Amino acid sequence: MEIEESRQGAVVVITPMGPMVSDDADVFAQRASNSANESLGRVVVDASQMPYVDSRGLEVLLDLASQLTGMGRSLKLIGINDTIREVFDLTDITDMFEFFADATSAIRSFV
């Protein structure tokens, strides 16, 4: 999995390119955790290039959401497809995240 990262002011936007599964999820976890610390918890994950997640991918996203909650923030997600949204709903974790239509909306929510 390739991971793109961009900064818009004090907010970091992380875009995983490919499915978040197994070892790739662990790489994403490390990178996202570092980015969260550097940006004081202002993190947006753009999932538009992530077709699906496995159980490890879900665990990583939940861990990141918990880390951000501990920093007084919440994980902002954009570009979630129907498949991933359904997995979130079926596993009853949807409330752990904030969903936005685009990066601009998600970034503005930090203000």
NORCOR-V648282 format. One record per run of one state. SS is the DSSP state (alpha for helix, beta for strand, coil for the rest). FROM is the first residue (numbers start at 1). TO is the last residue. If there is no record, write none. Layout:
ss;from;to
SS;FROM;TO
SS;FROM;TO
This chain:
ss;from;to
coil;1;1
beta;2;8
coil;9;10
beta;11;17
coil;18;19
beta;20;20
coil;21;21
alpha;22;38
coil;39;42
beta;43;46
coil;47;52
beta;53;53
coil;54;54
alpha;55;70
coil;71;74
beta;75;78
coil;79;81
alpha;82;90
coil;91;93
alpha;94;96
beta;97;100
coil;101;102
alpha;103;108
coil;109;111
